[in-house]
Amino acid sequence: MNKKKPVLAVVILLIIVAGCFACGFFVGKDPAYPYLKNCNQPPGKEFLFGTDPMGRDVFSMIWHGGQVALFIGAVSTIVSTAVAMVFGTLSGCAPKWGDGLLMRLLEIFLSIPNLLAVIFLQAVLGKATVVSISFVIGITGGMSIAKV
């Protein structure tokens, strides 16, 4: 039996992740700076992926956006795992009536649509930052893991 490993896919993924973290070294343009003379430019030498209607460099926006997305994904995964472990441990160590109560509370929380819960929790926390968004996504995602 020949088990082929997806080496090429792993290499490409590692290059993309490394590129997101090292984008400050090879992306020379600020992703938020509007180059007003260059609005809606097609891809070329100066702007590799072109510019958007406000003149911002699409290439630098992609790399910096990937960096933010990787951070949010990693932090929300850590938070959801921690929430699930704490909730599962409490439920497992509680007496039978406590376990039943915790599971009913969890089912009530899971009956709320995920997007609505994220919006509500973010509104409670206030200003949306990368850390608060990661925290909210982690909490809402951790509840479905805790059910398992």
SVG drawing of the C-alpha trace seen along z (x, -y; Angstrom):
<svg xmlns="http://www.w3.org/2000/svg" viewBox="-32 -61 45 63">
<polyline fill="none" stroke="black" stroke-width="0.4" points="0.0,0.0 1.5,-3.3 0.6,-6.2 1.4,-9.4 2.0,-12.4 0.8,-15.8 4.3,-17.3 3.6,-19.9 0.5,-21.2 2.3,-21.4 5.2,-23.3 2.9,-25.8 0.9,-26.2 4.1,-26.8 5.3,-29.4 2.0,-31.2 2.0,-31.3 5.7,-32.3 4.9,-35.0 2.1,-36.4 4.3,-36.6 7.2,-38.1 5.2,-40.5 6.8,-43.5 10.1,-42.6 9.1,-42.1 5.9,-44.2 7.1,-47.8 3.7,-49.5 1.4,-50.4 -1.9,-48.5 -4.0,-51.3 -2.4,-54.2 -4.4,-55.5 -2.3,-56.1 -4.9,-58.5 -3.0,-58.9 -3.2,-55.1 -6.9,-54.3 -8.1,-51.1 -4.7,-50.3 -4.3,-46.9 -1.5,-44.6 1.9,-45.8 5.5,-46.4 4.7,-48.9 1.5,-47.3 1.8,-43.5 -1.9,-42.8 -3.1,-46.3 -5.0,-48.8 -8.5,-49.1 -10.9,-52.0 -9.2,-54.0 -5.7,-53.4 -4.6,-51.0 -2.2,-48.2 -4.1,-44.9 -0.9,-42.8 0.0,-44.3 -3.6,-44.2 -3.7,-40.4 -0.5,-39.7 -1.3,-41.9 -4.9,-40.6 -3.5,-37.0 -1.4,-37.9 -4.5,-39.2 -6.6,-36.2 -3.9,-33.8 -3.7,-35.6 -7.5,-35.5 -7.7,-31.9 -4.9,-30.8 -6.1,-32.8 -9.8,-31.8 -8.7,-28.2 -6.8,-28.4 -9.7,-30.2 -12.3,-27.7 -10.2,-24.8 -9.7,-26.3 -13.5,-27.1 -14.3,-23.5 -11.8,-22.0 -13.0,-24.0 -16.7,-23.5 -16.2,-19.8 -14.1,-19.3 -16.8,-21.1 -19.5,-19.0 -17.5,-15.8 -16.7,-16.5 -20.1,-17.7 -22.7,-15.5 -25.4,-14.1 -27.8,-17.0 -25.0,-19.6 -24.0,-17.8 -27.6,-17.9 -27.9,-21.6 -24.7,-22.5 -25.7,-20.5 -29.1,-22.3 -27.4,-25.7 -25.1,-24.7 -28.0,-23.6 -29.7,-26.9 -26.5,-28.7 -26.1,-26.5 -29.7,-27.2 -28.7,-30.8 -27.4,-31.2 -23.6,-31.5 -23.5,-34.8 -26.0,-36.4 -24.1,-35.3 -20.8,-36.7 -22.5,-40.1 -24.1,-40.2 -20.9,-39.3 -18.9,-41.8 -21.5,-44.5 -21.1,-43.7 -17.3,-44.0 -17.4,-47.3 -14.8,-48.4 -13.9,-45.7 -10.2,-44.9 -8.4,-41.8 -8.1,-40.4 -11.7,-40.9 -12.9,-39.4 -10.7,-36.4 -12.0,-36.1 -15.7,-36.2 -15.2,-33.7 -13.3,-31.4 -16.1,-31.5 -18.9,-30.8 -16.9,-28.1 -15.9,-26.5 -19.5,-25.7 -20.0,-23.2 -16.7,-21.5 -17.8,-21.4 -21.0,-19.5 -18.8,-16.7"/>
</svg>
